[in-house]
Amino acid sequence: MATIQKFTRSKGIVYRVLIRKSGTKPISKTFTNKKLAIQFAQSIDSNREFFEAYGYKNKKDIKLSLLISEYLNIDYKGKDKVEQSRKLRVWLETLGDVLIKDIKTNNITDSLNILPSHLSNASINRHKAAISGVLTYGCRRGYIKTNPAKLVPYLEENNERTRFLSEAERTRLFKACRASHWDKLYLIVLLAITTGARKGELTKLRWNDIDFDRRTAYVATTKNGQPKVLPLTDSVIRELQLFDTKDSSLIFASKVKEDVSYCFTKPWKRALEDADIKDFRFHDLRHSCASYLAQSGASLLEIAEFF
């Protein structure tokens, strides 16, 4: 049975979930939000297997799927839980039903080898880091003695890759984006190439983040955890006004779930094909923005601050 206790600390009010069950170790976890505390209590109360795993029962018979669930719900402190869950979904598909005590280094290697061929070494390394974090958590909990993912070497990453659009390529890309079946492809590409914002920053933008009077967009959370304000060009403002819903919904919302960002991988790839542009990623639009800023006379310091 779960109980939720309210405490006042120097940094504010916190809520502690305390769960006791015969034969298992009591569970205690603190939250700054009562809603999160209730959700955590309900998730454990309704899942006997989860409770037994967290309470140190049957430690040797825990499947990877359960460990991932426990890790995300209890231990993960990263800023982007959705992205981490997406990476771990790959491991659920390949090793989810395997007991963690039976997972070996070759299982990790085999799973990495079947990732899509278009992924960069950096992306593959991030997938390895995701499962390594889960297995390290399993070691801390006493479920396993060693983390087999640590024995798999990271791939070499080419951090010097720089690709930006020529004027002709940019013209062709804009034309292809205008013709896309997704009516907002041109808008998100235009935003990326004029602001230098990352894909994740743009897809999380909501209409109430846009200040049409000041011609700015407020990004609440960036890669470094700090908010920033993006200056918007006249062309971006005009394009935004075509879609403005005057509410707090996502600008680039999914057509199926309104509070989930639209996955535009297919229309983006199609636009690149139609524009006859090779070896180019959405992230490279940031490089193009930096290149245009440099050509316009911005100093390296100004460019660094802009990004």
C-alpha positions, 0 to 999 in steps of 0.5 A: 500500500502506498502513502504519500507524505508532504515535506517542506524543505529549504528548496520548497515542498516535496512529496515522498512516496512510501510503499511497504509490502510483506516480504520485500524491501520498502520503496521510498522515492521523493518528488517535487510534484504531487502528480508525479508522486501519485503516478509513480505510486500507481505504476508500482501498485498496479505492477506486481512484477515491477514491485518485486524487482524494485523490492529486491525479489527474484533479482536474477530473473529480471528481463531487460524490458522490466529493467528499462521500465524501472530505469526510466521511471525511477532512475533516469534524470536526463532532460529528454526522457522521450528521446531516451525512451526512443533509443531504448525501444530498439533494445526492447525489440531485440533483447526485451525478453532476455533475462539481464543475467544472460545478456553478453557482450555479443548480444550488445554488438549484434543489436548494434549491428542491425541498426539502420545503415543510415545512422552515423557512428555518433548516433550508434554510440548514443544507442550504446550509451543508452543501454549501458546506462540501463545496465549500469543501473542494474549493477547498482541495484545488485541485479547483475555484477557487470555491465557487458555494454562497457566491453563494446568499444565506441565507434570513431566519430567524425566531428569535423564533418561540415556540409552546407548548402550552396546558393543553387542547392538552397534554391532547389531545396526551398522549391522542393519543400514548397511542393512537399505533401507536408505543408509545414516542411518549408516553414521548419526548413526556413526556421532552421536555416535562418535561426541555426536552431536544432531540430529538437528545439524547433519541433518543441516550439508552441504557438505561444512561444512566438512573439509576432510583435518582437519577431522572436521565438522563445526556446525553453530548453536547449541542448545545454539546458539553458533557454534562448530567444531566436530572432525571426526574419520577415520571411519566417514571420510571414510563413508562421502567420499562415498557420497561426492557431493563436493557442499553445499547441505545437507548431509542428504537431503530429496529425494523429496526436496533437501533443506529439511532434510530427515525424517529417523524415519521409517528406524531408528525404523526398525533398532532398531527392527532388532537389538532387541534394546528396550527403546532407542532413537536417542538422547541416542546416545549422552549418548553412546558417553559420556559413551565411552569418560568416559571409555577412560579416559576423565575427566568430564570437557573434556566431558562437553567441548566436548558437 
